[in-house]
Amino acid sequence: MTGSAILGDLVEVGSEILQLVVAGRVQGVAFRAYTRRAAQALGLRGWVRNCPDGTVEIQVVGAAEALDAFRRQVTRGPRFSRVDGVRVGVLSEWTEPPPKEGFEII
């Protein structure tokens, strides 16, 4: 992935806001907690939430290399999950306010 997004002081130059929508058995299996741990370990900022349609939505910002590693981890998922697909997009702005720092389950 190339490019950058700039949103005032929310995103550093060279970072991307990545949106991932994960389908499969991803609710009720600690997928959001797994996602938070992975993001924190990579120094990413953003949030994750369950969606009414059974998917999990993630919006995350950070360096391209860290985002690539994060995407690989999300594709695997935690032990009891089953990831059937991950839709990935790059956003120019957040759809929900991001945390000031760190990664949150919302």
C-alpha angles and dihedrals in degrees: 000000000000136000134055141246125218121198109169106273095336098086129035119227109268093033128110130209103228122198117199125183110194121201129192132055094342105130123077093017101089092262094142093050090048089051092050092050092049093049093047092049090054095045094245127150128215144073145274130208142172115250126215091244092062096259127115120233122208129186114186138165132202145099116329094245093052091046091052091052090046092051090053091051093048090051089058096043127187125311101275098037129095117208111204096174146344121214109204129196138163115234130206091206139012119266089209126026111274123229115263087240138355129015127296140196107227 
